Amino acid sequence: MQLSINGLDLIKKSEGFRDRVYRDVAGFPTIGYGHLIKPAESFPDGIAEPQAAAILACDVQGAEQAVTRLVKVALTQGQFDALVDFCFNLGAGRLASSTLLRELNAGHHNAAAQQLLAWDHAGGVVNAGLKARRQAEFELWAGGTEENRANAKPPAEITASRPKTNAA
């Protein structure tokens, strides 16, 4: 399973595009669509949107792989997209150690969806941007629930449906 256009749109909308280096909420140097700048990377002249979109595609793959590795139950496309956005924003480690993942892997999809909404704090206080992002993930998760659940793919199919790519 791969991130859908709806999931990609959520990431782009939530992150916003910035053509110059900036510090994210946690103080990390970032550029484009929320790309955390690695020590070997430099963007002294900024970045154009097509380059940012290409970097985002690579960054999203890591989040997709984390969701595929950590989730042991069938997911709808909306659930997968919401979890990829969550991982992109907060990191796979946060998902791995979360009540959200425990509830989901226990088959409690509705309880897991509710857990998304708890991740709206930065520095110990509610952050309006995170609150809106978690609400958007929740809505993506819940979209077309009955139909989506009928079309949910088990974890083995999620892995098998991923095309092989060569790392650059």
N, C-alpha and C positions, 0 to 999 in steps of 0.2 A: 504494500500500500504506500502511496506517495501523497504528499501534501497536495490538496486540491487548490484550484484557483481561489475559492473562498478562504481557505486557510492562509494562502500567500497574501491575499488582500488584507486579511486581518493583521498579519505581521507588518506589512508595509504601512498600513494606517496607524497601527499602534506605535511603531518605531519612528515613523516619519523619515523623510529623506533630508540629510544634511550633507552638503558638499564640502564642508570643512571639518577638521578634527574638533571634537567637543568632549567634555567630560560628562559621562552618564550620571545617573542618580547616585551610583556608588563611587563615583570619582574616577572611573576608568576611561582612558582615551578611546574614543569611538568615532566612527565615520559612516557615511552612507545610510543604510537601513539597519542601524544598531550593530554594526560590525565592531567587535572589540579588537583593537589594533594589537597585533602581536609584536614582540620586541624587534623582529627582523623587518617589519613593515614600516614604510614611511610614505606619507602623502603630503609633501610640502606644498604642492600646487592644488591640493584638494582632490576631488573625485567627480567624475561625470555620472549621471544617472545610469547609463548603460553598464558602466564598470561596477557601480554599486549593486545593480540587479544581478550581475554575474557573481559577485562576491556573496550576495545573499543566497543565491542558489546553492553555493558550496556550503555555506553556514547552515542552511536548512537541512542538508543531508545528514549532518551530525545529529541534529535533533530528531530527525526521522529514525535514524539508526538506534538512538537511545530508547525511543518509544517502542520500537520493534523488539529490542532486547529485553526491556523491563516488563512489558505488559504480557500477561499469560492468558488473557481471555479474548474472545472475539470483540472487535470494535466496529462501529459504524464509521463512515468517512468523517462525519462531523466530530465524533469522539476522538478519532485519530488526529484530525486537524487541531482540535482544542489542545490536545496533549503536546503536539509538536510546537504550537505557539508557546505553551507553558514552559517547555524545555528550552526553547530558543530564548525566552525572556529570563528565566531563572536558573537554567542549567539542569543537566541530567541528574546531578547529585541531589538536588532538592526534590526532584520527582522520586528518585530511588529511595529516599528516606522518609517519604511522606505518608500520612494517613490516607491521602487520596489514592496512592498506588495500592496500599494494603486493602482498602475498601474495594477498589476496582478488581484486583486479582482474586478477591473473595467472591466476586460476582455481584457485588452491590453497586451497580452502575449509578443509581440515583443518589446514593450516599456519596459516591466519588464525585459526582457532578457538584453536589453541595460543597464539597471540600475545595473545589476551585475558588469559590468565593471568599475563602478564608485568607487567601494569599494576596491581600491588598494593602499590606503595610510596608513602609520603608522607614528605617530608623525608629521603629517602634510606634509610628503613627500611621493612620490611614492616609494613603496617597490617592488623590482623585484619579490620576492617570492609571494607576494599577487597578483601582476599583472598576473603572470603565473597561479596562482590558479583560479582567476576570469575568465581568458581566458578559462581554462579547464572546469569550470562550464558552461560558455557560450556555449562551444562546446557540452557538455553533454546535455544541455537544447535544443539546436537546432538539435541534431542528429535525422535524420529520421522524420523531422517535420510533413509532411503530413500524413504518416502512423501512427505516434505516436498520432497526434491529433485525428485521427479517433478512436484510442483505448484509449483515455483519460478517466479516471474514475472520476465521480462527487465526491464531498467531502464526501457524505454519504457512497459511496462504498469504499472510501479510509479507512474510519473509520471501516466499517463493515468487511473489508478484513484483518484487523489486528488481529492476534491471541491473545487470552487472555494469559497473562503471570503473574506469581506470582513474586512480587517484593522480592528481596533477602535482 
